[in-house]
């Protein structure tokens, strides 16, 4: 006996790994027309203290089921910190109230307007330096590219942006 297939929401049509991404393909600095701040150096960032602030979902957040959003936000916080720690092994990640010298990092998921094969899923990491400077890195990936990485898509995406850090 055959059962009728239940209609799927757009979110159910793509692998669950894509919905749990913290994401990030084309590096751009928000202030590309401005010089980088003096403190944006390898020597400083490699030993800095970082605090990952509350992640945000922007764009068409209706593509992510409300019951899954908390998991996505939790993964964004963890994977962005893990990528920084892999790139800068001597860096320190702190939780709670950071000290005055900590670099504050805000991960943001930029959801596409629709889940179609040519959609770009993106994310940004905004680094707020203690002296007031802000650097935002933005990455965009096609859905198919992330789907190919399966359960490791989020780690792949954040590692790509971390490799471009000074």
C-alpha positions, 0 to 999 in steps of 0.5 A, spaced: 500 500 500 502 506 498 502 512 502 501 519 499 507 524 500 506 529 505 508 536 502 514 539 504 516 546 506 522 549 502 526 548 508 525 540 508 527 540 501 534 541 502 539 537 507 539 539 514 546 541 514 545 547 510 539 549 515 544 549 521 550 553 518 553 559 520 556 560 513 560 564 510 566 565 498 567 572 497 571 576 502 569 583 503 571 588 508 565 593 510 570 599 509 573 596 503 574 604 501 577 605 508 584 603 510 584 597 515 585 599 523 592 599 526 590 594 530 588 589 525 595 585 524 596 578 525 601 579 531 595 582 535 589 578 532 593 571 533 594 572 541 587 576 542 582 575 547 575 574 543 568 574 545 563 571 541 556 575 541 549 573 540 549 571 533 543 574 528 539 571 522 537 577 517 534 576 511 528 571 510 528 568 516 522 564 515 526 559 511 528 556 517 523 553 521 522 557 528 524 550 532 530 550 528 533 557 529 535 556 536 540 550 533 542 554 528 544 560 532 548 556 537 552 553 531 553 560 529 556 561 535 560 555 536 563 554 529 565 562 529 569 561 535 572 554 533 574 557 526 578 563 530 581 558 535 583 554 529 586 559 525 589 563 531 591 557 536 594 562 542 587 566 541 583 566 548 575 565 547 571 568 553 564 567 555 560 572 559 562 579 560 569 580 556 575 584 559 576 591 556 581 589 551 577 583 548 575 583 541 567 582 540 565 578 534 558 578 532 556 572 527 550 574 522 547 569 517 544 572 511 538 568 509 537 568 501 530 570 499 528 563 496 531 556 497 533 555 489 539 552 486 542 559 484 541 562 491 547 565 495 547 563 503 551 568 506 554 570 513 558 576 516 563 576 522 563 583 525 570 584 529 569 590 534 576 592 536 577 595 543 579 602 540 572 603 537 574 600 530 570 595 526 571 590 521 566 586 517 568 580 513 562 577 509 562 571 505 557 568 500 556 561 498 552 557 493 547 552 496 550 547 492 557 548 494 555 548 502 550 542 500 557 538 498 560 539 504 554 536 508 555 536 516 561 539 515 559 545 511 559 550 517 566 548 519 568 549 512 565 556 511 568 559 517 574 556 516 574 559 509 573 566 512 578 565 517 584 563 512 583 570 510 584 573 516 591 577 517 
